[in-house]
């Protein structure tokens, strides 16, 4: 009977910890989106990226590390042209607690282009997150796709 009680406590603690970790990764993803809206894509995508990040790009080869990510943003500045934000709708974390993902919906408003001004684009994204040695979550893989409209969100 003592073994069952101990096992129940351990399972309860593990489930509680897992839920807390999932909430942590959702919170980080929401902070990432908020920074993107407030400070721009360059600062947000650079700040939350791991050094060995892979950033998938539509109809292009992926960017393979943080140095290349910074170079891409320097060559193709989008701040001031786009307002980009997203909302995670699902997340999970590995049993080990050091790897997780978020999935959600994004929206881009074009503001700085005279032809496409006030045009809105919608899509979905997935970000794979890895807990760093200092305890911070950084995305190690990010990609998404466009959708015809805002869908269900």
C-alpha positions as CSV (number, residue, x, y, z in Angstrom):
1,X,0.0,0.0,0.0
2,X,2.9,2.4,0.8
3,X,4.4,1.7,-2.7
4,X,1.1,2.6,-4.4
5,X,0.8,5.8,-2.3
6,X,4.4,6.8,-3.1
7,X,3.9,6.0,-6.8
8,X,0.8,8.1,-6.8
9,X,2.6,11.1,-5.3
10,X,5.5,10.8,-7.8
11,X,3.1,10.6,-10.7
12,X,1.1,13.6,-9.4
13,X,4.3,15.6,-9.0
14,X,5.5,14.7,-12.5
15,X,2.2,15.6,-14.1
16,X,2.1,18.9,-12.2
17,X,5.7,19.7,-13.2
18,X,5.0,18.9,-16.8
19,X,2.0,21.2,-16.9
20,X,4.1,23.9,-15.3
21,X,6.8,23.4,-18.0
22,X,4.2,23.6,-20.8
23,X,2.8,26.8,-19.3
24,X,6.4,28.2,-19.2
25,X,7.0,27.5,-22.9
26,X,3.6,29.0,-23.8
27,X,4.6,32.1,-21.8
28,X,7.9,32.4,-23.6
29,X,6.2,32.1,-27.0
30,X,3.8,34.8,-26.0
31,X,6.7,37.0,-24.8
32,X,8.4,36.4,-28.2
33,X,5.3,37.6,-30.0
34,X,4.9,40.6,-27.8
35,X,8.5,41.6,-28.4
36,X,8.0,41.2,-32.1
37,X,5.1,43.6,-32.1
38,X,6.8,46.1,-29.8
39,X,10.4,46.1,-30.9
40,X,10.3,44.4,-34.4
41,X,11.1,41.1,-36.0
42,X,14.9,41.6,-36.0
43,X,15.2,42.1,-32.3
44,X,12.7,39.5,-31.3
45,X,13.8,36.7,-33.7
46,X,17.4,37.3,-32.8
47,X,16.8,37.5,-29.0
48,X,14.8,34.3,-28.8
49,X,17.0,32.2,-31.2
50,X,19.4,29.6,-30.1
51,X,22.9,29.8,-31.5
52,X,22.3,26.7,-33.6
53,X,18.9,27.8,-34.8
54,X,17.3,26.6,-38.0
55,X,14.8,29.1,-39.5
56,X,12.8,27.8,-42.4
57,X,11.9,30.2,-45.1
58,X,9.2,30.0,-47.8
59,X,10.6,28.9,-51.2
60,X,14.2,29.3,-49.9
61,X,16.8,27.2,-48.2
62,X,16.7,27.3,-44.4
63,X,18.9,29.6,-42.4
64,X,21.2,27.4,-40.3
65,X,22.5,29.4,-37.4
66,X,22.1,32.7,-35.5
67,X,24.9,34.4,-37.4
68,X,23.2,33.6,-40.7
69,X,19.8,34.7,-39.2
70,X,21.3,38.1,-38.3
71,X,22.8,38.4,-41.8
72,X,19.5,37.6,-43.4
73,X,17.7,40.3,-41.3
74,X,20.5,42.8,-42.2
75,X,20.1,42.1,-45.9
76,X,16.3,42.0,-45.8
77,X,15.2,44.5,-43.2
78,X,11.4,44.1,-42.5
79,X,11.0,46.3,-39.5
80,X,8.8,49.3,-40.2
81,X,7.2,47.5,-43.2
82,X,5.5,44.6,-41.4
83,X,3.7,44.2,-38.1
84,X,4.0,40.6,-37.2
85,X,2.4,38.7,-34.3
86,X,1.1,35.3,-33.4
87,X,-0.8,33.4,-30.7
88,X,0.1,29.9,-29.6
89,X,-2.7,27.4,-29.5
90,X,-0.9,24.2,-28.5
91,X,2.3,23.3,-26.8
92,X,4.0,20.3,-25.3
93,X,7.3,19.4,-23.7
94,X,9.3,16.2,-23.7
95,X,9.4,14.0,-20.6
96,X,13.0,15.1,-20.0
97,X,11.8,18.7,-19.9
98,X,14.4,20.2,-22.1
99,X,12.7,20.1,-25.5
100,X,9.3,21.3,-26.5
101,X,7.2,22.9,-29.2
102,X,4.6,25.5,-29.7
103,X,2.0,25.6,-32.6
104,X,-0.3,28.5,-33.4
105,X,-1.5,31.1,-35.8
106,X,0.3,34.2,-37.1
107,X,-0.8,37.4,-38.7
108,X,1.2,39.9,-40.7
109,X,0.0,43.4,-41.4
110,X,1.8,45.3,-44.2
111,X,2.2,48.9,-43.1
112,X,5.2,50.4,-44.9
113,X,4.6,49.5,-48.5
114,X,2.6,51.9,-50.7
115,X,1.1,49.2,-52.9
116,X,0.3,46.6,-50.3
117,X,-0.4,49.0,-47.4
118,X,-2.9,47.5,-44.9
119,X,-2.8,44.1,-46.5
120,X,-3.1,41.2,-44.0
121,X,-1.6,37.8,-44.4
122,X,-2.4,34.8,-42.1
123,X,-0.8,31.5,-41.4
124,X,0.3,28.8,-39.0
125,X,3.7,28.2,-37.3
126,X,5.5,25.7,-35.3
127,X,8.5,26.4,-33.1
128,X,10.7,23.8,-31.5
129,X,12.2,25.1,-28.2
130,X,15.2,23.9,-26.3
131,X,16.0,24.7,-22.7
132,X,19.5,26.3,-22.5
133,X,22.0,25.5,-19.8
134,X,21.1,28.8,-18.0
135,X,17.4,27.7,-18.0
136,X,16.1,30.0,-20.7
137,X,14.0,28.6,-23.5
138,X,15.3,29.4,-27.1
139,X,13.8,28.3,-30.3
140,X,16.0,25.9,-32.3
141,X,13.7,25.4,-35.3
142,X,11.0,27.7,-36.6
143,X,8.8,27.5,-39.7
144,X,5.3,28.0,-40.9
145,X,3.0,28.3,-43.8
146,X,0.5,30.8,-45.2
147,X,-3.3,30.1,-45.0
148,X,-6.0,31.7,-47.1
149,X,-7.5,33.7,-44.3
150,X,-7.6,33.9,-40.5
151,X,-9.4,30.5,-40.2
152,X,-10.7,29.7,-36.8
153,X,-8.8,32.3,-34.8
